[in-house]
Amino acid sequence: MPTGALYAIAYAALSAIGGLIGYAQARSQVSLISGLFSAALLLLGAWLWQAGIPAGAGLAMGVTAALVIVFIRRWMQTRKAMPAVIMIVAGVLAFIGMAVSLVGG
């Protein structure tokens, strides 16, 4: 399995867990739905990527970039570090890992 797909899977897990925690703590259905939907897209991207379909890498990296942007905006608006900073840092690291995997083969 390509290393980039593993980064996508790890970020998918973090997204799903974050959505579940958001729902458990604040009964936020938006957090639950967006976390699980993002995780599903990331897992689809990882699956396509490992199957050798180039669109998988683009999907996984696009969802990761979108989530990083969403959480940067949220952090700037609320100034609350949690969960934004974790998702930003993990997303940037995952994106870099995916990019290196894509370029490196």
N, C-alpha and C positions, 0 to 999 in steps of 0.2 A: 504494500500500500504506500502511495506517495506520502512523504512527510507532510506536505501541505494539506492533504486530506485529514491527517491526524490533528493538525492545528484547527481545522474547521470543526472537527468533532469535539475537541476540547472547548472551543468557544461556544459551540451549540449547547454543550452541557451547562456551561456557566450561564448562558442566556435562559435556558429552561429553569434552572435552579433559581435564578434571580426573579423570574416571573412567578414562580411558586411562592417564593418568600414574600414578594410584594403583595400577592393575594392573601397569604396567611396573616401578614402583619396589618395590612390596611384594607383588606377586602377589595383590593383594586383589580377589577376584572380586566381593565386595560393592560395592566402589568402582566397578568396571566396570559391573556390572548396574545399580546405582542411578544412576550418571552417565548411562548411555545411556538408561535408562527415563525419567529426568527430562527429558533432552533431547528424547526422542520426544514426551512430553506437551506440552512447551513448543512444539515445532514444530507439533503438532496444533492447539494453541491459536492459534498465529500464523496457521496456514492458515485455520482457521475465522473468525478475526477479520478477515482480509483478504477473506474471502468474504462478509462482512457478517452473519455469524451471531453474535449477542451472547454465546452461551456460550463462544466462543473467548477473549474477553477475560477472562471469569471463570476459565476453565481456566488460562490463562497466568499470571494474577495469583495464583491460588490455589497453583499449583505454586511460583511464585517465593516467595510468603510462607512456604510450608511449608519450602522449602529454607533460607531465611534462619533460621527457627526451629530447624531441625535443626543448622545450623552454629553458631548461637549456643550451643545446648546442648553441642555437641561442644567448642567453644572453652572453655566454662566448665568442662567436665569434664577436659580434657587440658591446658589452658593453652598449647597449641601454636598459634601464629599461622597456620601454613601447613597446609592451604589455607583454613582457616576464615575468616580475616579477608578474604581476597580474595573469597570467595563471599558473605560478609555484605555487604561494601561494594558489590560489583557487583549483588547481589540487591536491596539497598535502592534503588540508583540505577535499576535496571531497573524496579522496582515504581513508583517515583515517575514515571519516564518513561511507563510504561503508563497510570498514573492520569491524568497530565496530558493524554495523548493521548485518553483516554476522555472526559474532561470537556471538553476543548477541541475535540473533533470529529475 
